[in-house]
Amino acid sequence: MISGITVLNRAPVHQVSANGNLLSANTAAISNSRDRIPDMGNTLSLKWQRSVDSANPDKLPLLPLWIADMDFETVPTVKEALQQRLANGVYGYSYTPDSYKAAVSEWFKDRFNYSVRANEIIPFSGVIPAIITAIHAFTKPGSGIILQTPVYHPFYKAVSSTGRRLIRSPLIQGKNRFEIDFAAFERTIEAEHPELFILCSPHNPTGRVFSKDEITALTDICLKHGVFIVADEIHSDIVFPSSAFTSVLNLENDRLNDRLIVCTSPSKTFNLAGIANANIFIKNAETRTRFLDTAESLGLHGHGPNFIQSIATETAYRTGSYWLKETLSYIKDNLSYAYYRLDEELPDIWHSAVPEGTYFLWLDFRKYGFSDAELEKLLLTECRIQANQGYIFGKEGSGFVRINAACPRAILKEAIDRLVRALKC
C-alpha cells in the first residue's frame, strides 16, 4: 500500500478525460484491469522493490515512476503459454523455431508495412548490447558517435565504455515540442567527423515521433558524409493518433540499408522488459556477417533466445494486437489527464502540446529556478516520487524530469496531487 492510493482489486477508478469529464463506459471497461495497483510482493521488481533512494534516510516508500516498464500485466496468452511450458519442469537448451522469425516479420509488415526476411532478423539479448556490438563492428577506437541530446542515458555509457568519443547534436525545444536543427546536425558532422549515428526514434525522453521527412533528412545527411546509422526503434509501437511512425526501413533505400542496423524489441510494446529479448534487422549480408562475427567475439550472441524469450515474443506478436490497442488507449488517456491537470494547476511546468509517442511525461521545471539537486530533493523527500531526473539524459536535460505514465490512473493522479501540493502557490 502506498500512502494516498487505494489498492484496487476489481472495480475501476473514475476515468477523467483531458477536459475533466468522465470517460465513456466502454473506455472505463477497457481500462479496468489496468486500473489495478499491482501487488509486486517479493517479485524482484527493480521498479517497485528498489524504489527507495539513498537520499531518503527513513526509507519510506516512493511512488515508482522511473524505470521504463509498465505496471500492467502482459498479454494473457503470453502468461498462459509461459505457464504451460514452465510446468514441464525441464529447462535445458532450446532452439528458435522458424515460426518465431515469421511472427516477428509479419508483425512489422502488418503494422508498419515494411518487410524483413528471416535471414535479416537477428534475435539478440537486448538493444543496448546490440548497439555496443555495432559500435565495435563499425567504428574505430577513439572515433566519434553522434547523439541527438537529451537522449536515453545508457547511450552515453555505450560510447564511453567502448572508448569512443561523444558528439552532441542537441534537439531544440520549440513552443509545442522538440525539433531537429538539421543545419546544425550537418555542421556538427562536418566539423567532428563521427563514424556512427545512434538514432532514437521514437525519441526517448522527449517523446517525439519524427516524421518521414525528418527521418529522410537525417539519413540523407548521414549518407552524404559516410556516417553509419544504428536506429533504436524500441518504442515504435508506442505511438498515438496525433503521429505516424516511420521506420528507417520504410524509406526503402538500398544504399542506406547497406549502412544501417535497426533495433527492435517486444519489451516496451508488451511489457516484456524482464525477458531481455530484442530483434535486430540488418538488410545487407556483409553488414550482417560483420555484426555477427563481432557479437561472437564479444561473447554476446550465444545460442540465441532461450525458450522463455522465444515463446513470449512469438505469442505476443501473434496474439497481442488487441492488448496493445487497449493499452495505448489507456496510456494516451493517462497522458492527456496529466497534461490537463498540469495546464490547470501547474502551468509553469512545460510539456509538449500533444502526446506523440512513448509513455513518458517529459516535464520542464526550469521556471521554478531549482538547481538539479534541489529539484531531485523536492521530488524524493517532499513529493516522495521516484522519477528520472533530466540531467541523466545529458546536460540538455537539466531542469527536466521524466515520469513514466504507464501506470494505473490512481498512481498518476497521486503523483500530480503531490506535485500540486508542493508547488502550487
PyMOL commands that set and color helices and strands:
alter all, ss='L'
color gray80, all
select helices_A, chain A and resi 25-35+46-49+76-86+98-112+118-120+127-138+154-161+182-192+212-224+248-251+254-257+267-270+273-275+285-298+307-319+321-345+366-368+372-382+390-393+395-397+409-423
alter helices_A, ss='H'
color red, helices_A
select strands_A, chain A and resi 63-64+121-124+144-147+165-168+172-173+178-179+194-200+228-232+260-264+278-281+360-364+385-386+388-389+400-404
alter strands_A, ss='S'
color yellow, strands_A
deselect
rebuild
show_as cartoon
